[in-house]
Amino acid sequence: MSDTSPVLSLPLIQPSQAQKHVTHNEALLLLDAAVQLAVADRDRTSPPALPEAGQRHIVAPGATAEWAGQDGLLALWDGGAWRFVTPLVGWRAEVLS
């Protein structure tokens, strides 16, 4: 059995895994970020100074600081750190800016 789902790469709970709630919660947070996708912008190269939990951006080319090397990925602020998700072909996002 794979460790992740085939399409969204969501973490799967393994039969002998301890602390299953951690994996389950991680999967829910990734779904929360990717489903009904709306992003604040797609031309930002560095993270905002005071992001709000759940804030999402498409990282612009030439990103710096915490976003360096994440060009084209979906950046999600989870309230404590930036998480990055690689979009798949066919994903659509509403750009709010």
N, C-alpha and C positions, 0 to 999 in steps of 0.2 A: 504494500500500500504506500502510495506517495505521501509526502509530508504536507503537500499543498494541493489545492483544487486546480483543475486543468485550465480554467479560463481566467479567473481573477487572482490566482495564486494565494487564496485564502489559506491560513494555517488550518490543518486538520487535526483533530484530537486523535492521538494514538492510543491503542488498547491499554498499554501499560504506563501511560503517562501520568505523572503526578501533577497536581495543580491544574486540572483540566479547565478551570474557569479562566485562567490566564490566556490560553489559546482561544477559547470561545470569545472572550472579550476583545482580543486582538482582531479576530475575524469580523466581529460586529462593527468595530471602529473603521476597518477598511471598507466594509459595505456602506457605512454611513458616509464615507468620503466620496465614494465612486458612484453611487446610485443617485439619480436626479442631479447630475453634476452641474453646478454653477460655480464659477470662479470669479474672484474679484477683478482680475486682470490677467493679461498674458504678455505684458511688455516690461515687467519688473525684473531687474537683474540682481537685486538684493532684498532680503526679507524686510518687512516693515518693522519699525522699532517696537511697537506695542501691539502685536497680533492678538486677536481674540480666538478663543478655543473654537475649532471648527472652520476657521478661515482657510480658504483654498486659493491657490494661484497656479497658473502655468508658468514655469520658470523660463524666462527669456534667454536667448543665446548670450554667452559671455557673463554668466552669473558669477557673483563673488560672495565672499563671507561664507555663511553657513550653507548657501546654495551653490557654491563652486562645484563644478562637475556634474550638476543636476539638470543641465539644459534640456528643455522639452518635457520634463517630468511634471507631474502634479505634486505640488507642495501643500501639505496639510499641517496646520498648527494644532497639536493635540492638547495644548494647554501647558506643556512643559518642554516640548522639542518639536522640531520639524520632522515630519515623516514624508517620504517620497514614494510615489506610486508611478509605475511605468504604464502609460495608457496603451491600450491595444488598438489595432487598426479598426476603424469604424466607431470609436467612441466619439461622442458629441458632448460639448460643454457650452453652456450659456455663459458668455463673457459679460459681466455686469457693468464694466467701466464704459 
